[in-house]
């Protein structure tokens, strides 16, 4: 690297692009690999979002359970107290 840190070297990805463009089969294979990679990343992001929503639903479900249980116990005690002479 001379001249203020500017590099004339190509990156590995650029070199792969140059090498691949000479062989049509490799170009097709590279496109397929990119598609599969994008699809896997997208699926992983979707799965992470689904897991986040499942966790939120579990928290709300537990909160509703505690509220219901507290109301049930409280009302049971109140009604039993009213029923006693």
SERO-4910 file (N, C-alpha, C, O; in steps of 0.05 Angstrom, whole numbers):
BEGIN
 pado doro    nc1    nc2    nc3   cac1   cac2   cac3    cc1    cc2    cc3    oc1    oc2    oc3
  Unk    A     17    -23      0      0      0      0     18     25      0     31     30     20
  Unk    A     17     38    -22     32     63    -24     14     85    -32     -8     81    -42
  Unk    A     23    110    -27      7    133    -36    -17    138    -19    -39    140    -30
  Unk    A    -14    141      7    -36    148     24    -54    125     32    -77    130     39
  Unk    A    -45    101     30    -61     79     39    -81     68     18    -98     52     25
  Unk    A    -79     77     -6    -97     67    -27    -86     41    -38    -62     39    -45
  Unk    A   -103     21    -39    -95     -5    -48   -105    -10    -76   -128     -5    -82
  Unk    A    -88    -21    -94    -96    -28   -121   -104    -57   -123   -111    -66   -145
  Unk    A   -102    -72   -101   -109   -101   -101   -139   -104   -101   -153    -89    -88
  Unk    A   -148   -124   -116   -176   -130   -116   -184   -146    -92   -167   -161    -81
  Unk    A   -208   -143    -83   -217   -159    -60   -221   -188    -70   -222   -194    -94
  Unk    A   -223   -206    -50   -227   -234    -57   -253   -238    -73   -253   -254    -91
  Unk    A   -274   -224    -65   -299   -227    -79   -298   -218   -108   -309   -230   -126
  Unk    A   -283   -196   -113   -279   -186   -141   -264   -207   -157   -270   -211   -181
  Unk    A   -243   -218   -145   -228   -239   -159   -245   -263   -165   -243   -275   -187
  Unk    A   -262   -271   -147   -279   -294   -151   -299   -287   -174   -304   -304   -191
  Unk    A   -309   -263   -174   -327   -255   -196   -314   -256   -223   -325   -266   -242
  Unk    A   -288   -247   -224   -274   -247   -249   -269   -276   -259   -272   -282   -282
  Unk    A   -261   -293   -240   -256   -321   -246   -281   -336   -255   -281   -352   -273
  Unk    A   -303   -330   -241   -328   -344   -246   -340   -336   -272   -353   -352   -286
  Unk    A   -337   -311   -280   -350   -301   -304   -339   -315   -329   -351   -313   -350
  Unk    A   -317   -328   -327   -305   -341   -350   -318   -369   -355   -316   -379   -377
  Unk    A   -331   -380   -335   -343   -406   -338   -373   -404   -332   -381   -398   -310
  Unk    A   -390   -408   -352   -419   -405   -348   -431   -423   -326   -449   -414   -312
  Unk    A   -421   -447   -324   -432   -465   -303   -426   -454   -275   -443   -456   -258
  Unk    A   -403   -442   -272   -396   -431   -246   -413   -406   -240   -420   -401   -217
  Unk    A   -419   -391   -261   -436   -368   -257   -464   -376   -248   -475   -364   -229
  Unk    A   -474   -397   -260   -500   -407   -252   -499   -418   -224   -518   -413   -208
  Unk    A   -479   -432   -217   -475   -443   -190   -473   -421   -169   -485   -423   -148
  Unk    A   -458   -400   -176   -455   -377   -157   -482   -364   -153   -489   -356   -130
  Unk    A   -498   -361   -174   -525   -349   -171   -543   -366   -153   -557   -356   -136
  Unk    A   -541   -392   -157   -557   -410   -140   -548   -409   -111   -565   -409    -93
  Unk    A   -522   -408   -106   -512   -406    -79   -521   -380    -66   -528   -380    -42
  Unk    A   -521   -359    -81   -530   -333    -70   -560   -334    -63   -568   -324    -42
  Unk    A   -576   -347    -80   -604   -350    -75   -609   -366    -49   -625   -359    -32
  Unk    A   -595   -389    -47   -598   -406    -24   -590   -391      2   -603   -393     22
  Unk    A   -568   -376      0   -558   -361     23   -579   -340     31   -584   -337     55
  Unk    A   -589   -325     12   -610   -305     18   -634   -318     30   -646   -308     49
  Unk    A   -642   -341     20   -666   -355     29   -662   -364     58   -680   -362     75
  Unk    A   -638   -375     64   -632   -385     91   -632   -362    111   -642   -364    133
  Unk    A   -620   -339    103   -620   -315    121   -649   -306    126   -656   -299    148
  Unk    A   -665   -305    104   -693   -296    107   -708   -315    125   -723   -306    142
  Unk    A   -704   -341    122   -718   -361    139   -710   -358    168   -726   -361    186
  Unk    A   -684   -353    172   -674   -350    199   -686   -325    212   -693   -325    236
  Unk    A   -688   -303    197   -700   -279    208   -729   -283    214   -739   -274    235
  Unk    A   -744   -297    196   -772   -304    201   -775   -321    226   -793   -316    242
  Unk    A   -758   -340    230   -759   -358    253   -754   -342    279   -767   -347    299
  Unk    A   -735   -324    278   -729   -307    301   -753   -290    308   -759   -286    332
  Unk    A   -766   -278    288   -790   -262    293   -812   -279    304   -826   -270    323
  Unk    A   -816   -302    294   -837   -320    304   -831   -327    333   -850   -328    350
  Unk    A   -806   -333    340   -799   -339    368   -804   -316    386   -812   -319    409
  Unk    A   -799   -291    376   -805   -267    393   -834   -265    398   -842   -259    421
  Unk    A   -851   -270    378   -880   -268    382   -890   -291    401   -908   -286    417
  Unk    A   -878   -314    399   -886   -336    417   -879   -329    445   -895   -335    464
  Unk    A   -856   -317    450   -848   -309    477   -868   -288    488   -876   -289    511
  Unk    A   -875   -268    471   -894   -248    479   -921   -260    487   -933   -252    506
  Unk    A   -930   -279    471   -955   -293    476   -954   -308    502   -973   -309    517
  Unk    A   -931   -321    508   -928   -336    533   -929   -317    557   -941   -324    577
  Unk    A   -917   -294    555   -917   -274    577   -946   -265    582   -955   -264    605
  Unk    A   -960   -258    561   -988   -249    564  -1006   -272    575  -1023   -267    592
  Unk    A  -1001   -296    566  -1016   -319    576  -1012   -323    606  -1031   -327    621
  Unk    A   -987   -321    614   -981   -324    643   -993   -301    659  -1003   -306    681
  Unk    A   -992   -277    649  -1004   -254    663  -1034   -258    666  -1045   -254    687
  Unk    A  -1048   -267    644  -1076   -273    646  -1082   -295    666  -1102   -294    680
  Unk    A  -1066   -315    667  -1069   -337    686  -1068   -327    715  -1085   -334    731
  Unk    A  -1049   -310    721  -1046   -299    748  -1070   -281    755  -1080   -282    778
  Unk    A  -1079   -264    736  -1102   -247    742  -1127   -264    746  -1142   -259    765
  Unk    A  -1131   -284    729  -1154   -302    732  -1153   -316    760  -1173   -317    774
  Unk    A  -1130   -327    766  -1127   -342    792  -1133   -323    816  -1146   -332    834
  Unk    A  -1122   -299    815  -1127   -281    837  -1156   -274    839  -1167   -273    862
  Unk    A  -1169   -268    817  -1198   -262    818  -1214   -286    827  -1233   -282    843
  Unk    A  -1207   -309    818  -1222   -333    826  -1220   -338    857  -1240   -342    870
  Unk    A  -1196   -336    867  -1192   -340    896  -1206   -318    912  -1220   -324    931
  Unk    A  -1203   -293    903  -1216   -271    917  -1246   -273    918  -1259   -270    938
  Unk    A  -1258   -279    894  -1287   -281    893  -1297   -306    908  -1319   -305    920
  Unk    A  -1282   -327    908  -1290   -351    923  -1291   -344    953  -1310   -352    967
  Unk    A  -1271   -330    963  -1270   -323    991  -1293   -304    997  -1306   -306   1018
  Unk    A  -1298   -285    980  -1320   -265    984  -1347   -280    985  -1363   -276   1003
  Unk    A  -1352   -297    965  -1378   -311    964  -1382   -330    987  -1403   -332    998
  Unk    A  -1360   -344    995  -1362   -362   1018  -1367   -345   1044  -1381   -354   1062
  Unk    A  -1355   -322   1045  -1359   -305   1068  -1387   -294   1070  -1398   -291   1092
  Unk    A  -1399   -288   1047  -1427   -279   1046  -1446   -301   1052  -1468   -296   1063
  Unk    A  -1439   -326   1046  -1457   -348   1050  -1458   -357   1079  -1478   -370   1088
  Unk    A  -1438   -351   1094  -1438   -359   1123  -1455   -340   1139  -1455   -316   1135
  Unk    A  -1471   -351   1158  -1489   -334   1174  -1474   -319   1195  -1487   -303   1210
***
